[in-house]
Amino acid sequence: MNNISGLKKQSKRYRVSIIGTGFIGRGLMRAIKRHPHLELSLVVSRSAHARSDLSISMEHVTDDIEKVIRDSDIVVSCAGEPIYAAPIVEKILEANIPVVTMDSELQITVGSYLARKGVCVEAEGDQPGSLAALDEEARSMGFTPIVYGNSKGFLNHDPTHEEMTHWANKSGNSIKQITSFTDGTKIQIEQALVANGLGASIVHRGLAGPSCETVSAGAFELAKLSESLGKPISDYILCPSAGGSVFIVAKHDSAEHDSLKYLKLGDGPYYILLKPFHLCHLEITKTIMRVLERHGSWGFNNGTTPSVQVMTLAKHDFKIGDSISRGIGSFDVRGEAVFIKDYKNSVPIGVLENARVTKPINKGEMITFGNIELPETRALAMWQEMLYNKSFKN
């Protein structure tokens, strides 16, 4: 009888809808096709009809969010555009449909607001979710993490359009995405999300990001910074040999010193737990199944009281009347992680779009609400409500 019941449970197929048709969205469509318990329901996209690289028929594409709510057991956001995705995700959550994101841009911008609306969690697969999973594993073995580390091989704060076009064509990503990877905005967003979601801090504005030849050298340098602050930190290393790895530096009970040394983790007191890969869309289905079948077993998101945000820094001088079309992935601005309490009037990079400059801005200056005008968007309203209600850690 129990076996029959188990078979019935295993035969259930869940309807998954996706927001976004970029690299992650397209990969997730393929992963769902291969999964025994998931089926693709709908895809929400502004550009799908213009694409020729989608593995779905156009009958799956919609902009009708009510239809998405009716025909989905869960929705995955991987749009990478907070202003576009925020009102869609809010509406889905208000209908009591869980949302999984591989969208650190959405999470860091308004994820804390959305987390109060329902189940809205960041998936395993990208660096933040991979670090959250590694944290879960480390703590289950008695480790105490003091560093949540990301690895970056190359950094150029002000790349050219020609360079970014070349790498976008080579990788299959958009120019916007490649630019945000290259100028450091994306890693600032990822590690800010990790800090908020895992209860860590940052060393200072813009993170430390030490250059190093090996992961261990950079990891131990960050461990010393954590110890000097007396709290766990979220940061990254600039290490060309690190590949796509994420890592945790942790401490353990001194009674385990000899056994951990025997098990090749070194002499302590700092132990490096390394995951040498993150497989993005291939790992999202793990989180989908945890949310659907093990309610509450995965709760990683930006938290409801964040302490860190990624604000906007000018890449060049601006004069009155200039326009800034976008924040994330821009040739005009880039993002830096900061403590919210110190930069309450600064503009989160995720809400910056179609801005008009109202006061001169110098290169390297943090852009504030006092020197630009922004159109009204739901994402901006969510952020302003968070500030008004002081929904952040002082």
Stockholm file with secondary structure:
# STOCKHOLM 1.0

chainA/1-394         MNNISGLKKQSKRYRVSIIGTGFIGRGLMRAIKRHPHLELSLVVSRSAHARSDLSISMEHVTDDIEKVIRDSDIVVSCAGEPIYAAPIVEKILEANIPVVTMDSELQITVGSYLARKGVCVEAEGDQPGSLAALDEEARSMGFTPIVYGNSKGFLNHDPTHEEMTHWANKSGNSIKQITSFTDGTKIQIEQALVANGLGASIVHRGLAGPSCETVSAGAFELAKLSESLGKPISDYILCPSAGGSVFIVAKHDSAEHDSLKYLKLGDGPYYILLKPFHLCHLEITKTIMRVLERHGSWGFNNGTTPSVQVMTLAKHDFKIGDSISRGIGSFDVRGEAVFIKDYKNSVPIGVLENARVTKPINKGEMITFGNIELPETRALAMWQEMLYNKSFKN
#=GR chainA/1-394 SS CHHHHHHHHHTCCEEEEEECCSHHHHHHHHHHHHCTTEEEEEEECSSGGGCSCCSSCGGGEECCHHHHHHTCSEEEECCCCHHHHHHHHHHHHHTTCCEEECCHHHIIIIIHHHTTTSCEEECTTSHHHHHHHHHHHHHHTTCEEEEEEEEESCCCSSCCHHHHHHHHHHHTCCHHHHHHHHTSHHHHHHHHHHHHHHTCBCSSTTCCCCBCSSHHHHHHHHHHHHHHHTSCEEEEEECGGGTTCEEEEEECCGGGHHHHHHTTSCSSSSEEEEECCCCTHHHHHHHHHHHHHSTTSCCCSSCSSCCEEEEEEESSCBCTTCEEEESTTCSSEEEEEEEGGGCTTBCBGGGCEEEEECSCBCTTCBCBTTSEECCCCHHHHHHHHHHHTTCSCC
#=GC SS_cons         CHHHHHHHHHTCCEEEEEECCSHHHHHHHHHHHHCTTEEEEEEECSSGGGCSCCSSCGGGEECCHHHHHHTCSEEEECCCCHHHHHHHHHHHHHTTCCEEECCHHHIIIIIHHHTTTSCEEECTTSHHHHHHHHHHHHHHTTCEEEEEEEEESCCCSSCCHHHHHHHHHHHTCCHHHHHHHHTSHHHHHHHHHHHHHHTCBCSSTTCCCCBCSSHHHHHHHHHHHHHHHTSCEEEEEECGGGTTCEEEEEECCGGGHHHHHHTTSCSSSSEEEEECCCCTHHHHHHHHHHHHHSTTSCCCSSCSSCCEEEEEEESSCBCTTCEEEESTTCSSEEEEEEEGGGCTTBCBGGGCEEEEECSCBCTTCBCBTTSEECCCCHHHHHHHHHHHTTCSCC
//
